Amino acid sequence: MPVTGSSYETILYERSDDHVATITLNRPEVLNAFDRTMCEEMRAAWKRVKDDPLVHAVVLRAAGERAFCAGLDTKQPYGQPDDVWNHEDPGELLSPKWQQVWKPVVCAVHGICTAGAFYFVNEADIVICSDDATFFDSHVTYGLVSALEPVGLMRKVGLAETLRMALSGNDERVTAETALRMSLVTEVVAREQLWARAHEIAAGIARKPTSATQGTVRAIWESLDRPYRAAMQQGLIYTRVGNPIGQAEVAARGADRPEPRSR
């Protein structure tokens, strides 16, 4: 039976029998913009994912028809400590990687995806979108420096595309087709297929030994912060830690390999 969590105000949480946790941003009345409460609840949800051995993969999606996420809710005070040196980036709470969660995350984007929404997109392992999705960075249009989200975005789409998005503000919308071309997403589907397809991808990942998938995610992401040779050495350590566990799990359950599909 699916396990649901009803103690959240701004998100929905569910764990299905196929070892997939689904987190749904649930503030559609404000285009799923995040406030302090959502940030705190996302941090709690990532901890829940990390601590639950029955969760092997995650789908991150959003409620409503118009938007995946419009970034920070500027109509609500986020609240920072009086001491400026204790100020925090909201992205630290939204990010599975900041929270040391290495279970694979599949992000399903529809509608508007702008500004702080890239905290979610940048930290996902696989991003797919519906054909109505549009991506843009609104910061400079409102006189704000776009300095945080582009750092993660560059790792996905490169310097040239990142600069164009960051400097164009609201003037240009990256369509789903263009997002696929620039590798911001890896697949575009019809809107009515988006959630099912995201779950299908996550469930396929969840069928693999979680020791192998978590080790893979961690090795690849941590390599981005290391020189090439150091990254290779770190990766070798992870294979020695994770491979015996994952191989033993595969051997214990026998052959269980669905037919591969083309992408």
SULFENTA-V223394 format. One record per helix or strand of 2 or more residues. SS is the DSSP state (H for helix, E for strand). FROM is the first residue (numbers start at 0). TO is the last residue. If there is no record, write none. Layout:
ss = {SS:SS}
from = {FROM:FROM}
to = {TO:TO}
This chain:
ss = {E:E:E:H:H:E:E:H:H:E:E:H:E:E:H:H:H:E:H:E:H:H:H}
from = {2:10:19:27:35:56:66:83:89:103:110:114:125:133:138:148:158:173:175:186:190:209:227}
to = {4:14:24:29:50:61:68:85:93:108:113:122:129:135:141:156:170:174:180:188:205:222:252}
